Structures are given as C-alpha cells and as structure tokens.
Amino acid sequence: MRIAIDAMGGDHAPNLIVKGALDAAAQWPDIQLILVGDSAAIEPLIQGNLPSNVKIEHAEEIIGPDEEPVKAVRRKKRSSMVVAGQLVREGQADAMISAGNTGALMTTGLLVVGRMEGIERPALAQLIPTKNGVNVMALDLGANMDAKPEQLVQYAQLGSIYRSKVDGLSNPRVGLLNVGTEERKGNELTKAAYDLLEASSLNFIGNVESRDVLDHNCDVLVCDGFAGNIMLKAIEGTASSIMKTLKEAFNRSLLTKLAGAIMISGLRSFRKTMDYKEHGGALLLGVNGVVVKGHGSSDAVAIRNAIRQTRNALISNVTTSMANEISRK
Amino acid sequence: MRIAIDAMGGDHAPNLIVKGALDAAAQWPDIQLILVGDSAAIEPLIQGNLPSNVKIEHAEEIIGPDEEPVKAVRRKKRSSMVVAGQLVREGQADAMISAGNTGALMTTGLLVVGRMEGIERPALAQLIPTKNGVNVMALDLGANMDAKPEQLVQYAQLGSIYRSKVDGLSNPRVGLLNVGTEERKGNELTKAAYDLLEASSLNFIGNVESRDVLDHNCDVLVCDGFAGNIMLKAIEGTASSIMKTLKEAFNRSLLTKLAGAIMISGLRSFRKTMDYKEHGGALLLGVNGVVVKGHGSSDAVAIRNAIRQTRNALISNVTTSMANEISRK
C-alpha cells in the first residue's frame, strides 16, 4: 500500500503534514508513504534517519490555496499535488492525500489520476458524523456543480460500494437529498433521479430531508454538488456557531466555569463526534485510485486519520470493486 | 389592518390558533382579526363575548397536511385556507396567516391571492436568527424549485424592500448563496444570477457560503427554493440535534443536573434565539397581500408572534412599496 502525500498542501504544510505522516508510518508498518514536495523544506522536519517505509519525492512547485484550479493543474506540472497524482496514474502509488486547494485536487483527480471507465463525473464524498456514530456518506459535496439524474445514480453506486466494502455495511440504504420525504417532491433533477434510483438494484429508501441527516436514516446520501455543499457547510457552520456560543456561556463567571468543569467529560465525546479531524478526509470517488482530500486546516492528527482512512480503503480494495461493478452496468 | 387567520391549519388547530389570535387581539387593538374556519369548532373556544376586533368567518372544509397542494386548493374552495385567501383577494382582508399545509398555502398565495404584477414567481422568505440578533432574510426557501437567474434577482428586490421598509435597514446587503465566496463559483444558475445582481442597483455584496449565514454578513440571502430549503433544514436539524445531545449530557447525573441549573439562564437566551416560535412565520413575497406561513407546530405564542410580524408588515405598507418598485423596473 503506497500512499503519496502532498506535503506542501494545507494551512500547516509542510510541518504538521510531515509530522502526521511520520506518526502514521510508525503506527502502520504495512504502508509505504511517499512525501511529495520541496525536499529542502521536508528534510529538516525529519529527526534522525528517514523511516524505512517513508521516502521523499522532490517536487519544486506548489499550488496555492487561491489559485484557479484548472489553470494551476495544467501549468504546474511539477507541483507537489500534480506529482502525487502522476505517481498514482503511473502505478507508483495506490493512493494520494492532499490538504491543499480543493478545486485543484478535484482537477488533479479528474485530469491527472484519471476518471474510472464508465464514470461521467467523479464525486466528492464525506462521512457526516451522526448521533449514533455510524455516519452517513454524503456525495457529491462539490465536485460537479450541475449534475444530471444519471450521475446521481452513479454517485449512489459508488457510495454503496464504498460503504459495503470499506465499512462492512450490508445492503447500504441509499437516500436522495430532497425538500420533502414524499415521492413527487423536489426539483426537476431530483424527480428524475428518484425514478432512476427506484428502478435500480440499489437499496433506495426514498427522499431524505437535510434536517434528518444527523439522525442516520440512510447510509449513503446522494445529492448534486451544489446542494450537497450547501448542506454540509450549513451543518458545519451551525455546529461551530453553537459550540462558540456555548463556550462563551461557560466562560461567563466563576460559577459557569464550574459548571463547565462538571460537563467537560460529557461534552468531550460530543465534541469529538463533531470534529472533522476525527473523521479523516473527503474522498474523490470515481477516479482510478484512492484520492483523499484533507481539511485545509489539517493538523498532524487529521493527517494521520486521513492516512488511516486511506489505508482502510486500500485494504478493502474498493477501487477495483468499483471499477468492476461500474463497468458491468 | 384586517388579518384573516386560517383557524383550522396546523397541528394545534383550532385551539391554540384561536388562543394566540385572541391574545393578539387583546394586545393590539388596532388590528381586526377574522378567524376563518368551522364556526362550530371555533365558537366554543371563545370564553365570554367575542372581542370587538375579532370576527368569525365560517368555512366548512379543511385542507389536511398531506393533501396534494394544487388539487386541494382547486377543489376545496370552501376550506378555511382558501376562504382566507379569497378575503385578501376581494379586499376584505389585508393579510392572511396559516399554519397549515405549506404547499397549499403557496398555491393559495399564487392562485387565490394572486401574483403581484411583474413578479414571475413568488418566494418564501424567512428570517434566520443570527448571532448578533439582527437576522438574515433568506429567500426563496421552497416556493419555486427550479428558479431562473432573473427570478433570483426579483427575490433580491423583494427581500431588500422588505428589510428596508419593515425592518428599517438602510441599503440592505444582498448576498447570493453559493459554494464559495469567489466570483466565478457555483452552478450555471448562480453564475448567471451573480452577473445580473452585480449589474442591478441593489447593494449586492457577492457570494455567501451557508456556513457563514449565522455570522450575519448579509441582510438578504438569495437562493433557489431547492438549495434554500436544504440550507434552512440543515441549520434547523443541526441545532435541534445538538440541543438534544446537550440536554442528555445535562441529565446524566445529579452533578450534571447541578451544572444545568447553573447554566439555565445563560442558555435560555440562546435557546430563545434558536426558537422558531419567537421569530414569527415565513412570508410569501410577491403576491397581492401579506401572506404569512406559521410553523406547522405553532402554539399560541407562535401565532401571536406571526400576527405581530403581519401587523408590522401592514404598518410599513410593504406590499404597496413592492408593487410600486417592481412595476417601475
């Protein structure tokens, strides 16, 4: 299992990216990590000898967070992100991880790593933590802004295979993100996708409203990239806003600080549930390899968790399963 | 100011609808309320004489919460909701309020009350409580599922006039709900709407992400009805899920209950901010009258607040301002 890591992508690159990678290399000796980026910047971060399952692949350019994705990927062929993608394309790595520019990573997946045969548009998928801890995989969360009904069905296939192979769910329940649970609800896209999903061999359970996502009433939630992105960021923004308000309420006086001290252990597990760092990264599904997007503000813990997630995907051989099932349709 | 109230719509109809209306009639003697519905069900709820500013308009039919909206409005001409709409259409009332079937109320607004001249599609608008308490008016939240760019500009006009006339904001800031803040982000719809909004005379501040809505960085947030509905329900669902988890954490032991008792006053104002009952209803903008949608589970407090909101809209004469400004374009 060879995983290429864009050591230069993300707010805390290269320091915490390299630290997280070294932690993971020590924890899982069965993986080989390739740190891609400016070797002059990476080498000083390694104390002592390079572990035997880590190597450095020099790449002199960097794609910045605000660069226009397609232009950047086309022009910066020697950037850490594109070189990592080339390693996957050329079979020198099985997976890549980047916490850099999201748009550029999706473009790298599409143009460098390459689409899976039979897939029209890859989808960005992420596990959303639910109350019971089982999570919902939502996709597409922003890879493809104007989706067609057939593409939503492909997302459902990709998500179902992932949940079944990687998470071991049998017959994962597929929901369609919609404005109501009744059959004829929605816009033109969801109405057409509903009919296609119902006619498919997937375990389609019907429409799901965004207010019920955290209740875990489906395992795979399908949506177009625009609506999915709006939903995900509304969940994240609301949770973070409430957590901030709570923190202020606990900090108001000595007495409320005492209450905070009493509550801290009870709220810690809750906070952990809501914390993106615990949940690894987002996945670009439908490309020829495992491509994982770490959060832009990923620290060493987040990177180690993204590597754990990538390792699980590689162990399950999910990309091969997807390629086989999609080409059979 | 004559306000027709659908006394039979909502989970707690007619009891709490009538109670809320009577409370409002006592609080604001300058309004006249028309309770529309089955008089045999309404009359027993009134203790003593009917207040001088309340009357009952008998309507024998009821539109149920699960009825198909267009069919129900067309067939049930004697339903409390449709009769309330007719009172507005015929000039016998200036506004209507219903906590009943949302789709049917939008249809009643469109087909019975009637579209404002120059408006292609009315929009459902709602104030979303923000951290600083100023609120964001988001629209459309579900009246029109497949919007055109020009319609998004009309929503922006309607919302701006409302915030300026009713809430007294000067030059309200208009944001476009999108997946990123940069100019060229989004789907075909938002890209086209962006250009139109920028060319308009509105105070357009650019794209706004759903994660930033609660930070109040705009006064009017424009979106298509599908995306808006997804965003609103994601905010509501996340807030309610977190509140439930918190409640459980406070109820875990005697000690955590003590912490809860310490925190209760600090959290009460926060809870109030998040409570739909405090914020009145949603408004159907772009029709010939003030049409307010109360939450399905509205109690007496929610109805009284919806009446307060309707009264404010009538005092500001916002419908006339909208009609004048839209026809000038």
Chai-1 contact restraints between the chains, C-beta under 6 A:
chainA,res_idxA,chainB,res_idxB,connection_type,confidence,min_distance_angstrom,max_distance_angstrom,comment,restraint_id
A,G142,B,V179,contact,1.0,0.0,6.0,A-B,restraint_1
A,M145,B,N187,contact,1.0,0.0,6.0,A-B,restraint_2
A,D146,B,N187,contact,1.0,0.0,6.0,A-B,restraint_3
A,D146,B,E188,contact,1.0,0.0,6.0,A-B,restraint_4
A,V179,B,G142,contact,1.0,0.0,6.0,A-B,restraint_5
A,V179,B,N229,contact,1.0,0.0,6.0,A-B,restraint_6
A,N187,B,M145,contact,1.0,0.0,6.0,A-B,restraint_7
A,N187,B,D146,contact,1.0,0.0,6.0,A-B,restraint_8
A,N187,B,F226,contact,1.0,0.0,6.0,A-B,restraint_9
A,E188,B,D146,contact,1.0,0.0,6.0,A-B,restraint_10
A,E209,B,K233,contact,1.0,0.0,6.0,A-B,restraint_11
A,S210,B,I230,contact,1.0,0.0,6.0,A-B,restraint_12
A,S210,B,K233,contact,1.0,0.0,6.0,A-B,restraint_13
A,S210,B,A234,contact,1.0,0.0,6.0,A-B,restraint_14
A,R211,B,K233,contact,1.0,0.0,6.0,A-B,restraint_15
A,R211,B,E236,contact,1.0,0.0,6.0,A-B,restraint_16
A,R211,B,G237,contact,1.0,0.0,6.0,A-B,restraint_17
A,L214,B,S241,contact,1.0,0.0,6.0,A-B,restraint_18
A,F226,B,N187,contact,1.0,0.0,6.0,A-B,restraint_19
A,A227,B,A227,contact,1.0,0.0,6.0,A-B,restraint_20
A,A227,B,I230,contact,1.0,0.0,6.0,A-B,restraint_21
A,N229,B,V179,contact,1.0,0.0,6.0,A-B,restraint_22
A,I230,B,S210,contact,1.0,0.0,6.0,A-B,restraint_23
A,I230,B,A227,contact,1.0,0.0,6.0,A-B,restraint_24
A,I230,B,I230,contact,1.0,0.0,6.0,A-B,restraint_25
A,I230,B,M231,contact,1.0,0.0,6.0,A-B,restraint_26
A,M231,B,I230,contact,1.0,0.0,6.0,A-B,restraint_27
A,M231,B,A234,contact,1.0,0.0,6.0,A-B,restraint_28
A,K233,B,E209,contact,1.0,0.0,6.0,A-B,restraint_29
A,K233,B,S210,contact,1.0,0.0,6.0,A-B,restraint_30
A,K233,B,R211,contact,1.0,0.0,6.0,A-B,restraint_31
A,A234,B,S210,contact,1.0,0.0,6.0,A-B,restraint_32
A,A234,B,M231,contact,1.0,0.0,6.0,A-B,restraint_33
A,A234,B,A234,contact,1.0,0.0,6.0,A-B,restraint_34
A,A234,B,I235,contact,1.0,0.0,6.0,A-B,restraint_35
A,I235,B,A234,contact,1.0,0.0,6.0,A-B,restraint_36
A,I235,B,T238,contact,1.0,0.0,6.0,A-B,restraint_37
A,E236,B,R211,contact,1.0,0.0,6.0,A-B,restraint_38
A,G237,B,R211,contact,1.0,0.0,6.0,A-B,restraint_39
A,T238,B,I235,contact,1.0,0.0,6.0,A-B,restraint_40
A,T238,B,T238,contact,1.0,0.0,6.0,A-B,restraint_41
A,T238,B,A239,contact,1.0,0.0,6.0,A-B,restraint_42
A,A239,B,T238,contact,1.0,0.0,6.0,A-B,restraint_43
A,S241,B,L214,contact,1.0,0.0,6.0,A-B,restraint_44
A,I242,B,I242,contact,1.0,0.0,6.0,A-B,restraint_45
A,T245,B,F270,contact,1.0,0.0,6.0,A-B,restraint_46
A,A249,B,G266,contact,1.0,0.0,6.0,A-B,restraint_47
A,A249,B,L267,contact,1.0,0.0,6.0,A-B,restraint_48
A,R252,B,G266,contact,1.0,0.0,6.0,A-B,restraint_49
A,L255,B,I262,contact,1.0,0.0,6.0,A-B,restraint_50
A,A259,B,A259,contact,1.0,0.0,6.0,A-B,restraint_51
A,A259,B,I262,contact,1.0,0.0,6.0,A-B,restraint_52
A,A259,B,M263,contact,1.0,0.0,6.0,A-B,restraint_53
A,I262,B,L255,contact,1.0,0.0,6.0,A-B,restraint_54
A,I262,B,A259,contact,1.0,0.0,6.0,A-B,restraint_55
A,M263,B,A259,contact,1.0,0.0,6.0,A-B,restraint_56
A,G266,B,A249,contact,1.0,0.0,6.0,A-B,restraint_57
A,G266,B,R252,contact,1.0,0.0,6.0,A-B,restraint_58
A,L267,B,A249,contact,1.0,0.0,6.0,A-B,restraint_59
A,F270,B,T245,contact,1.0,0.0,6.0,A-B,restraint_60
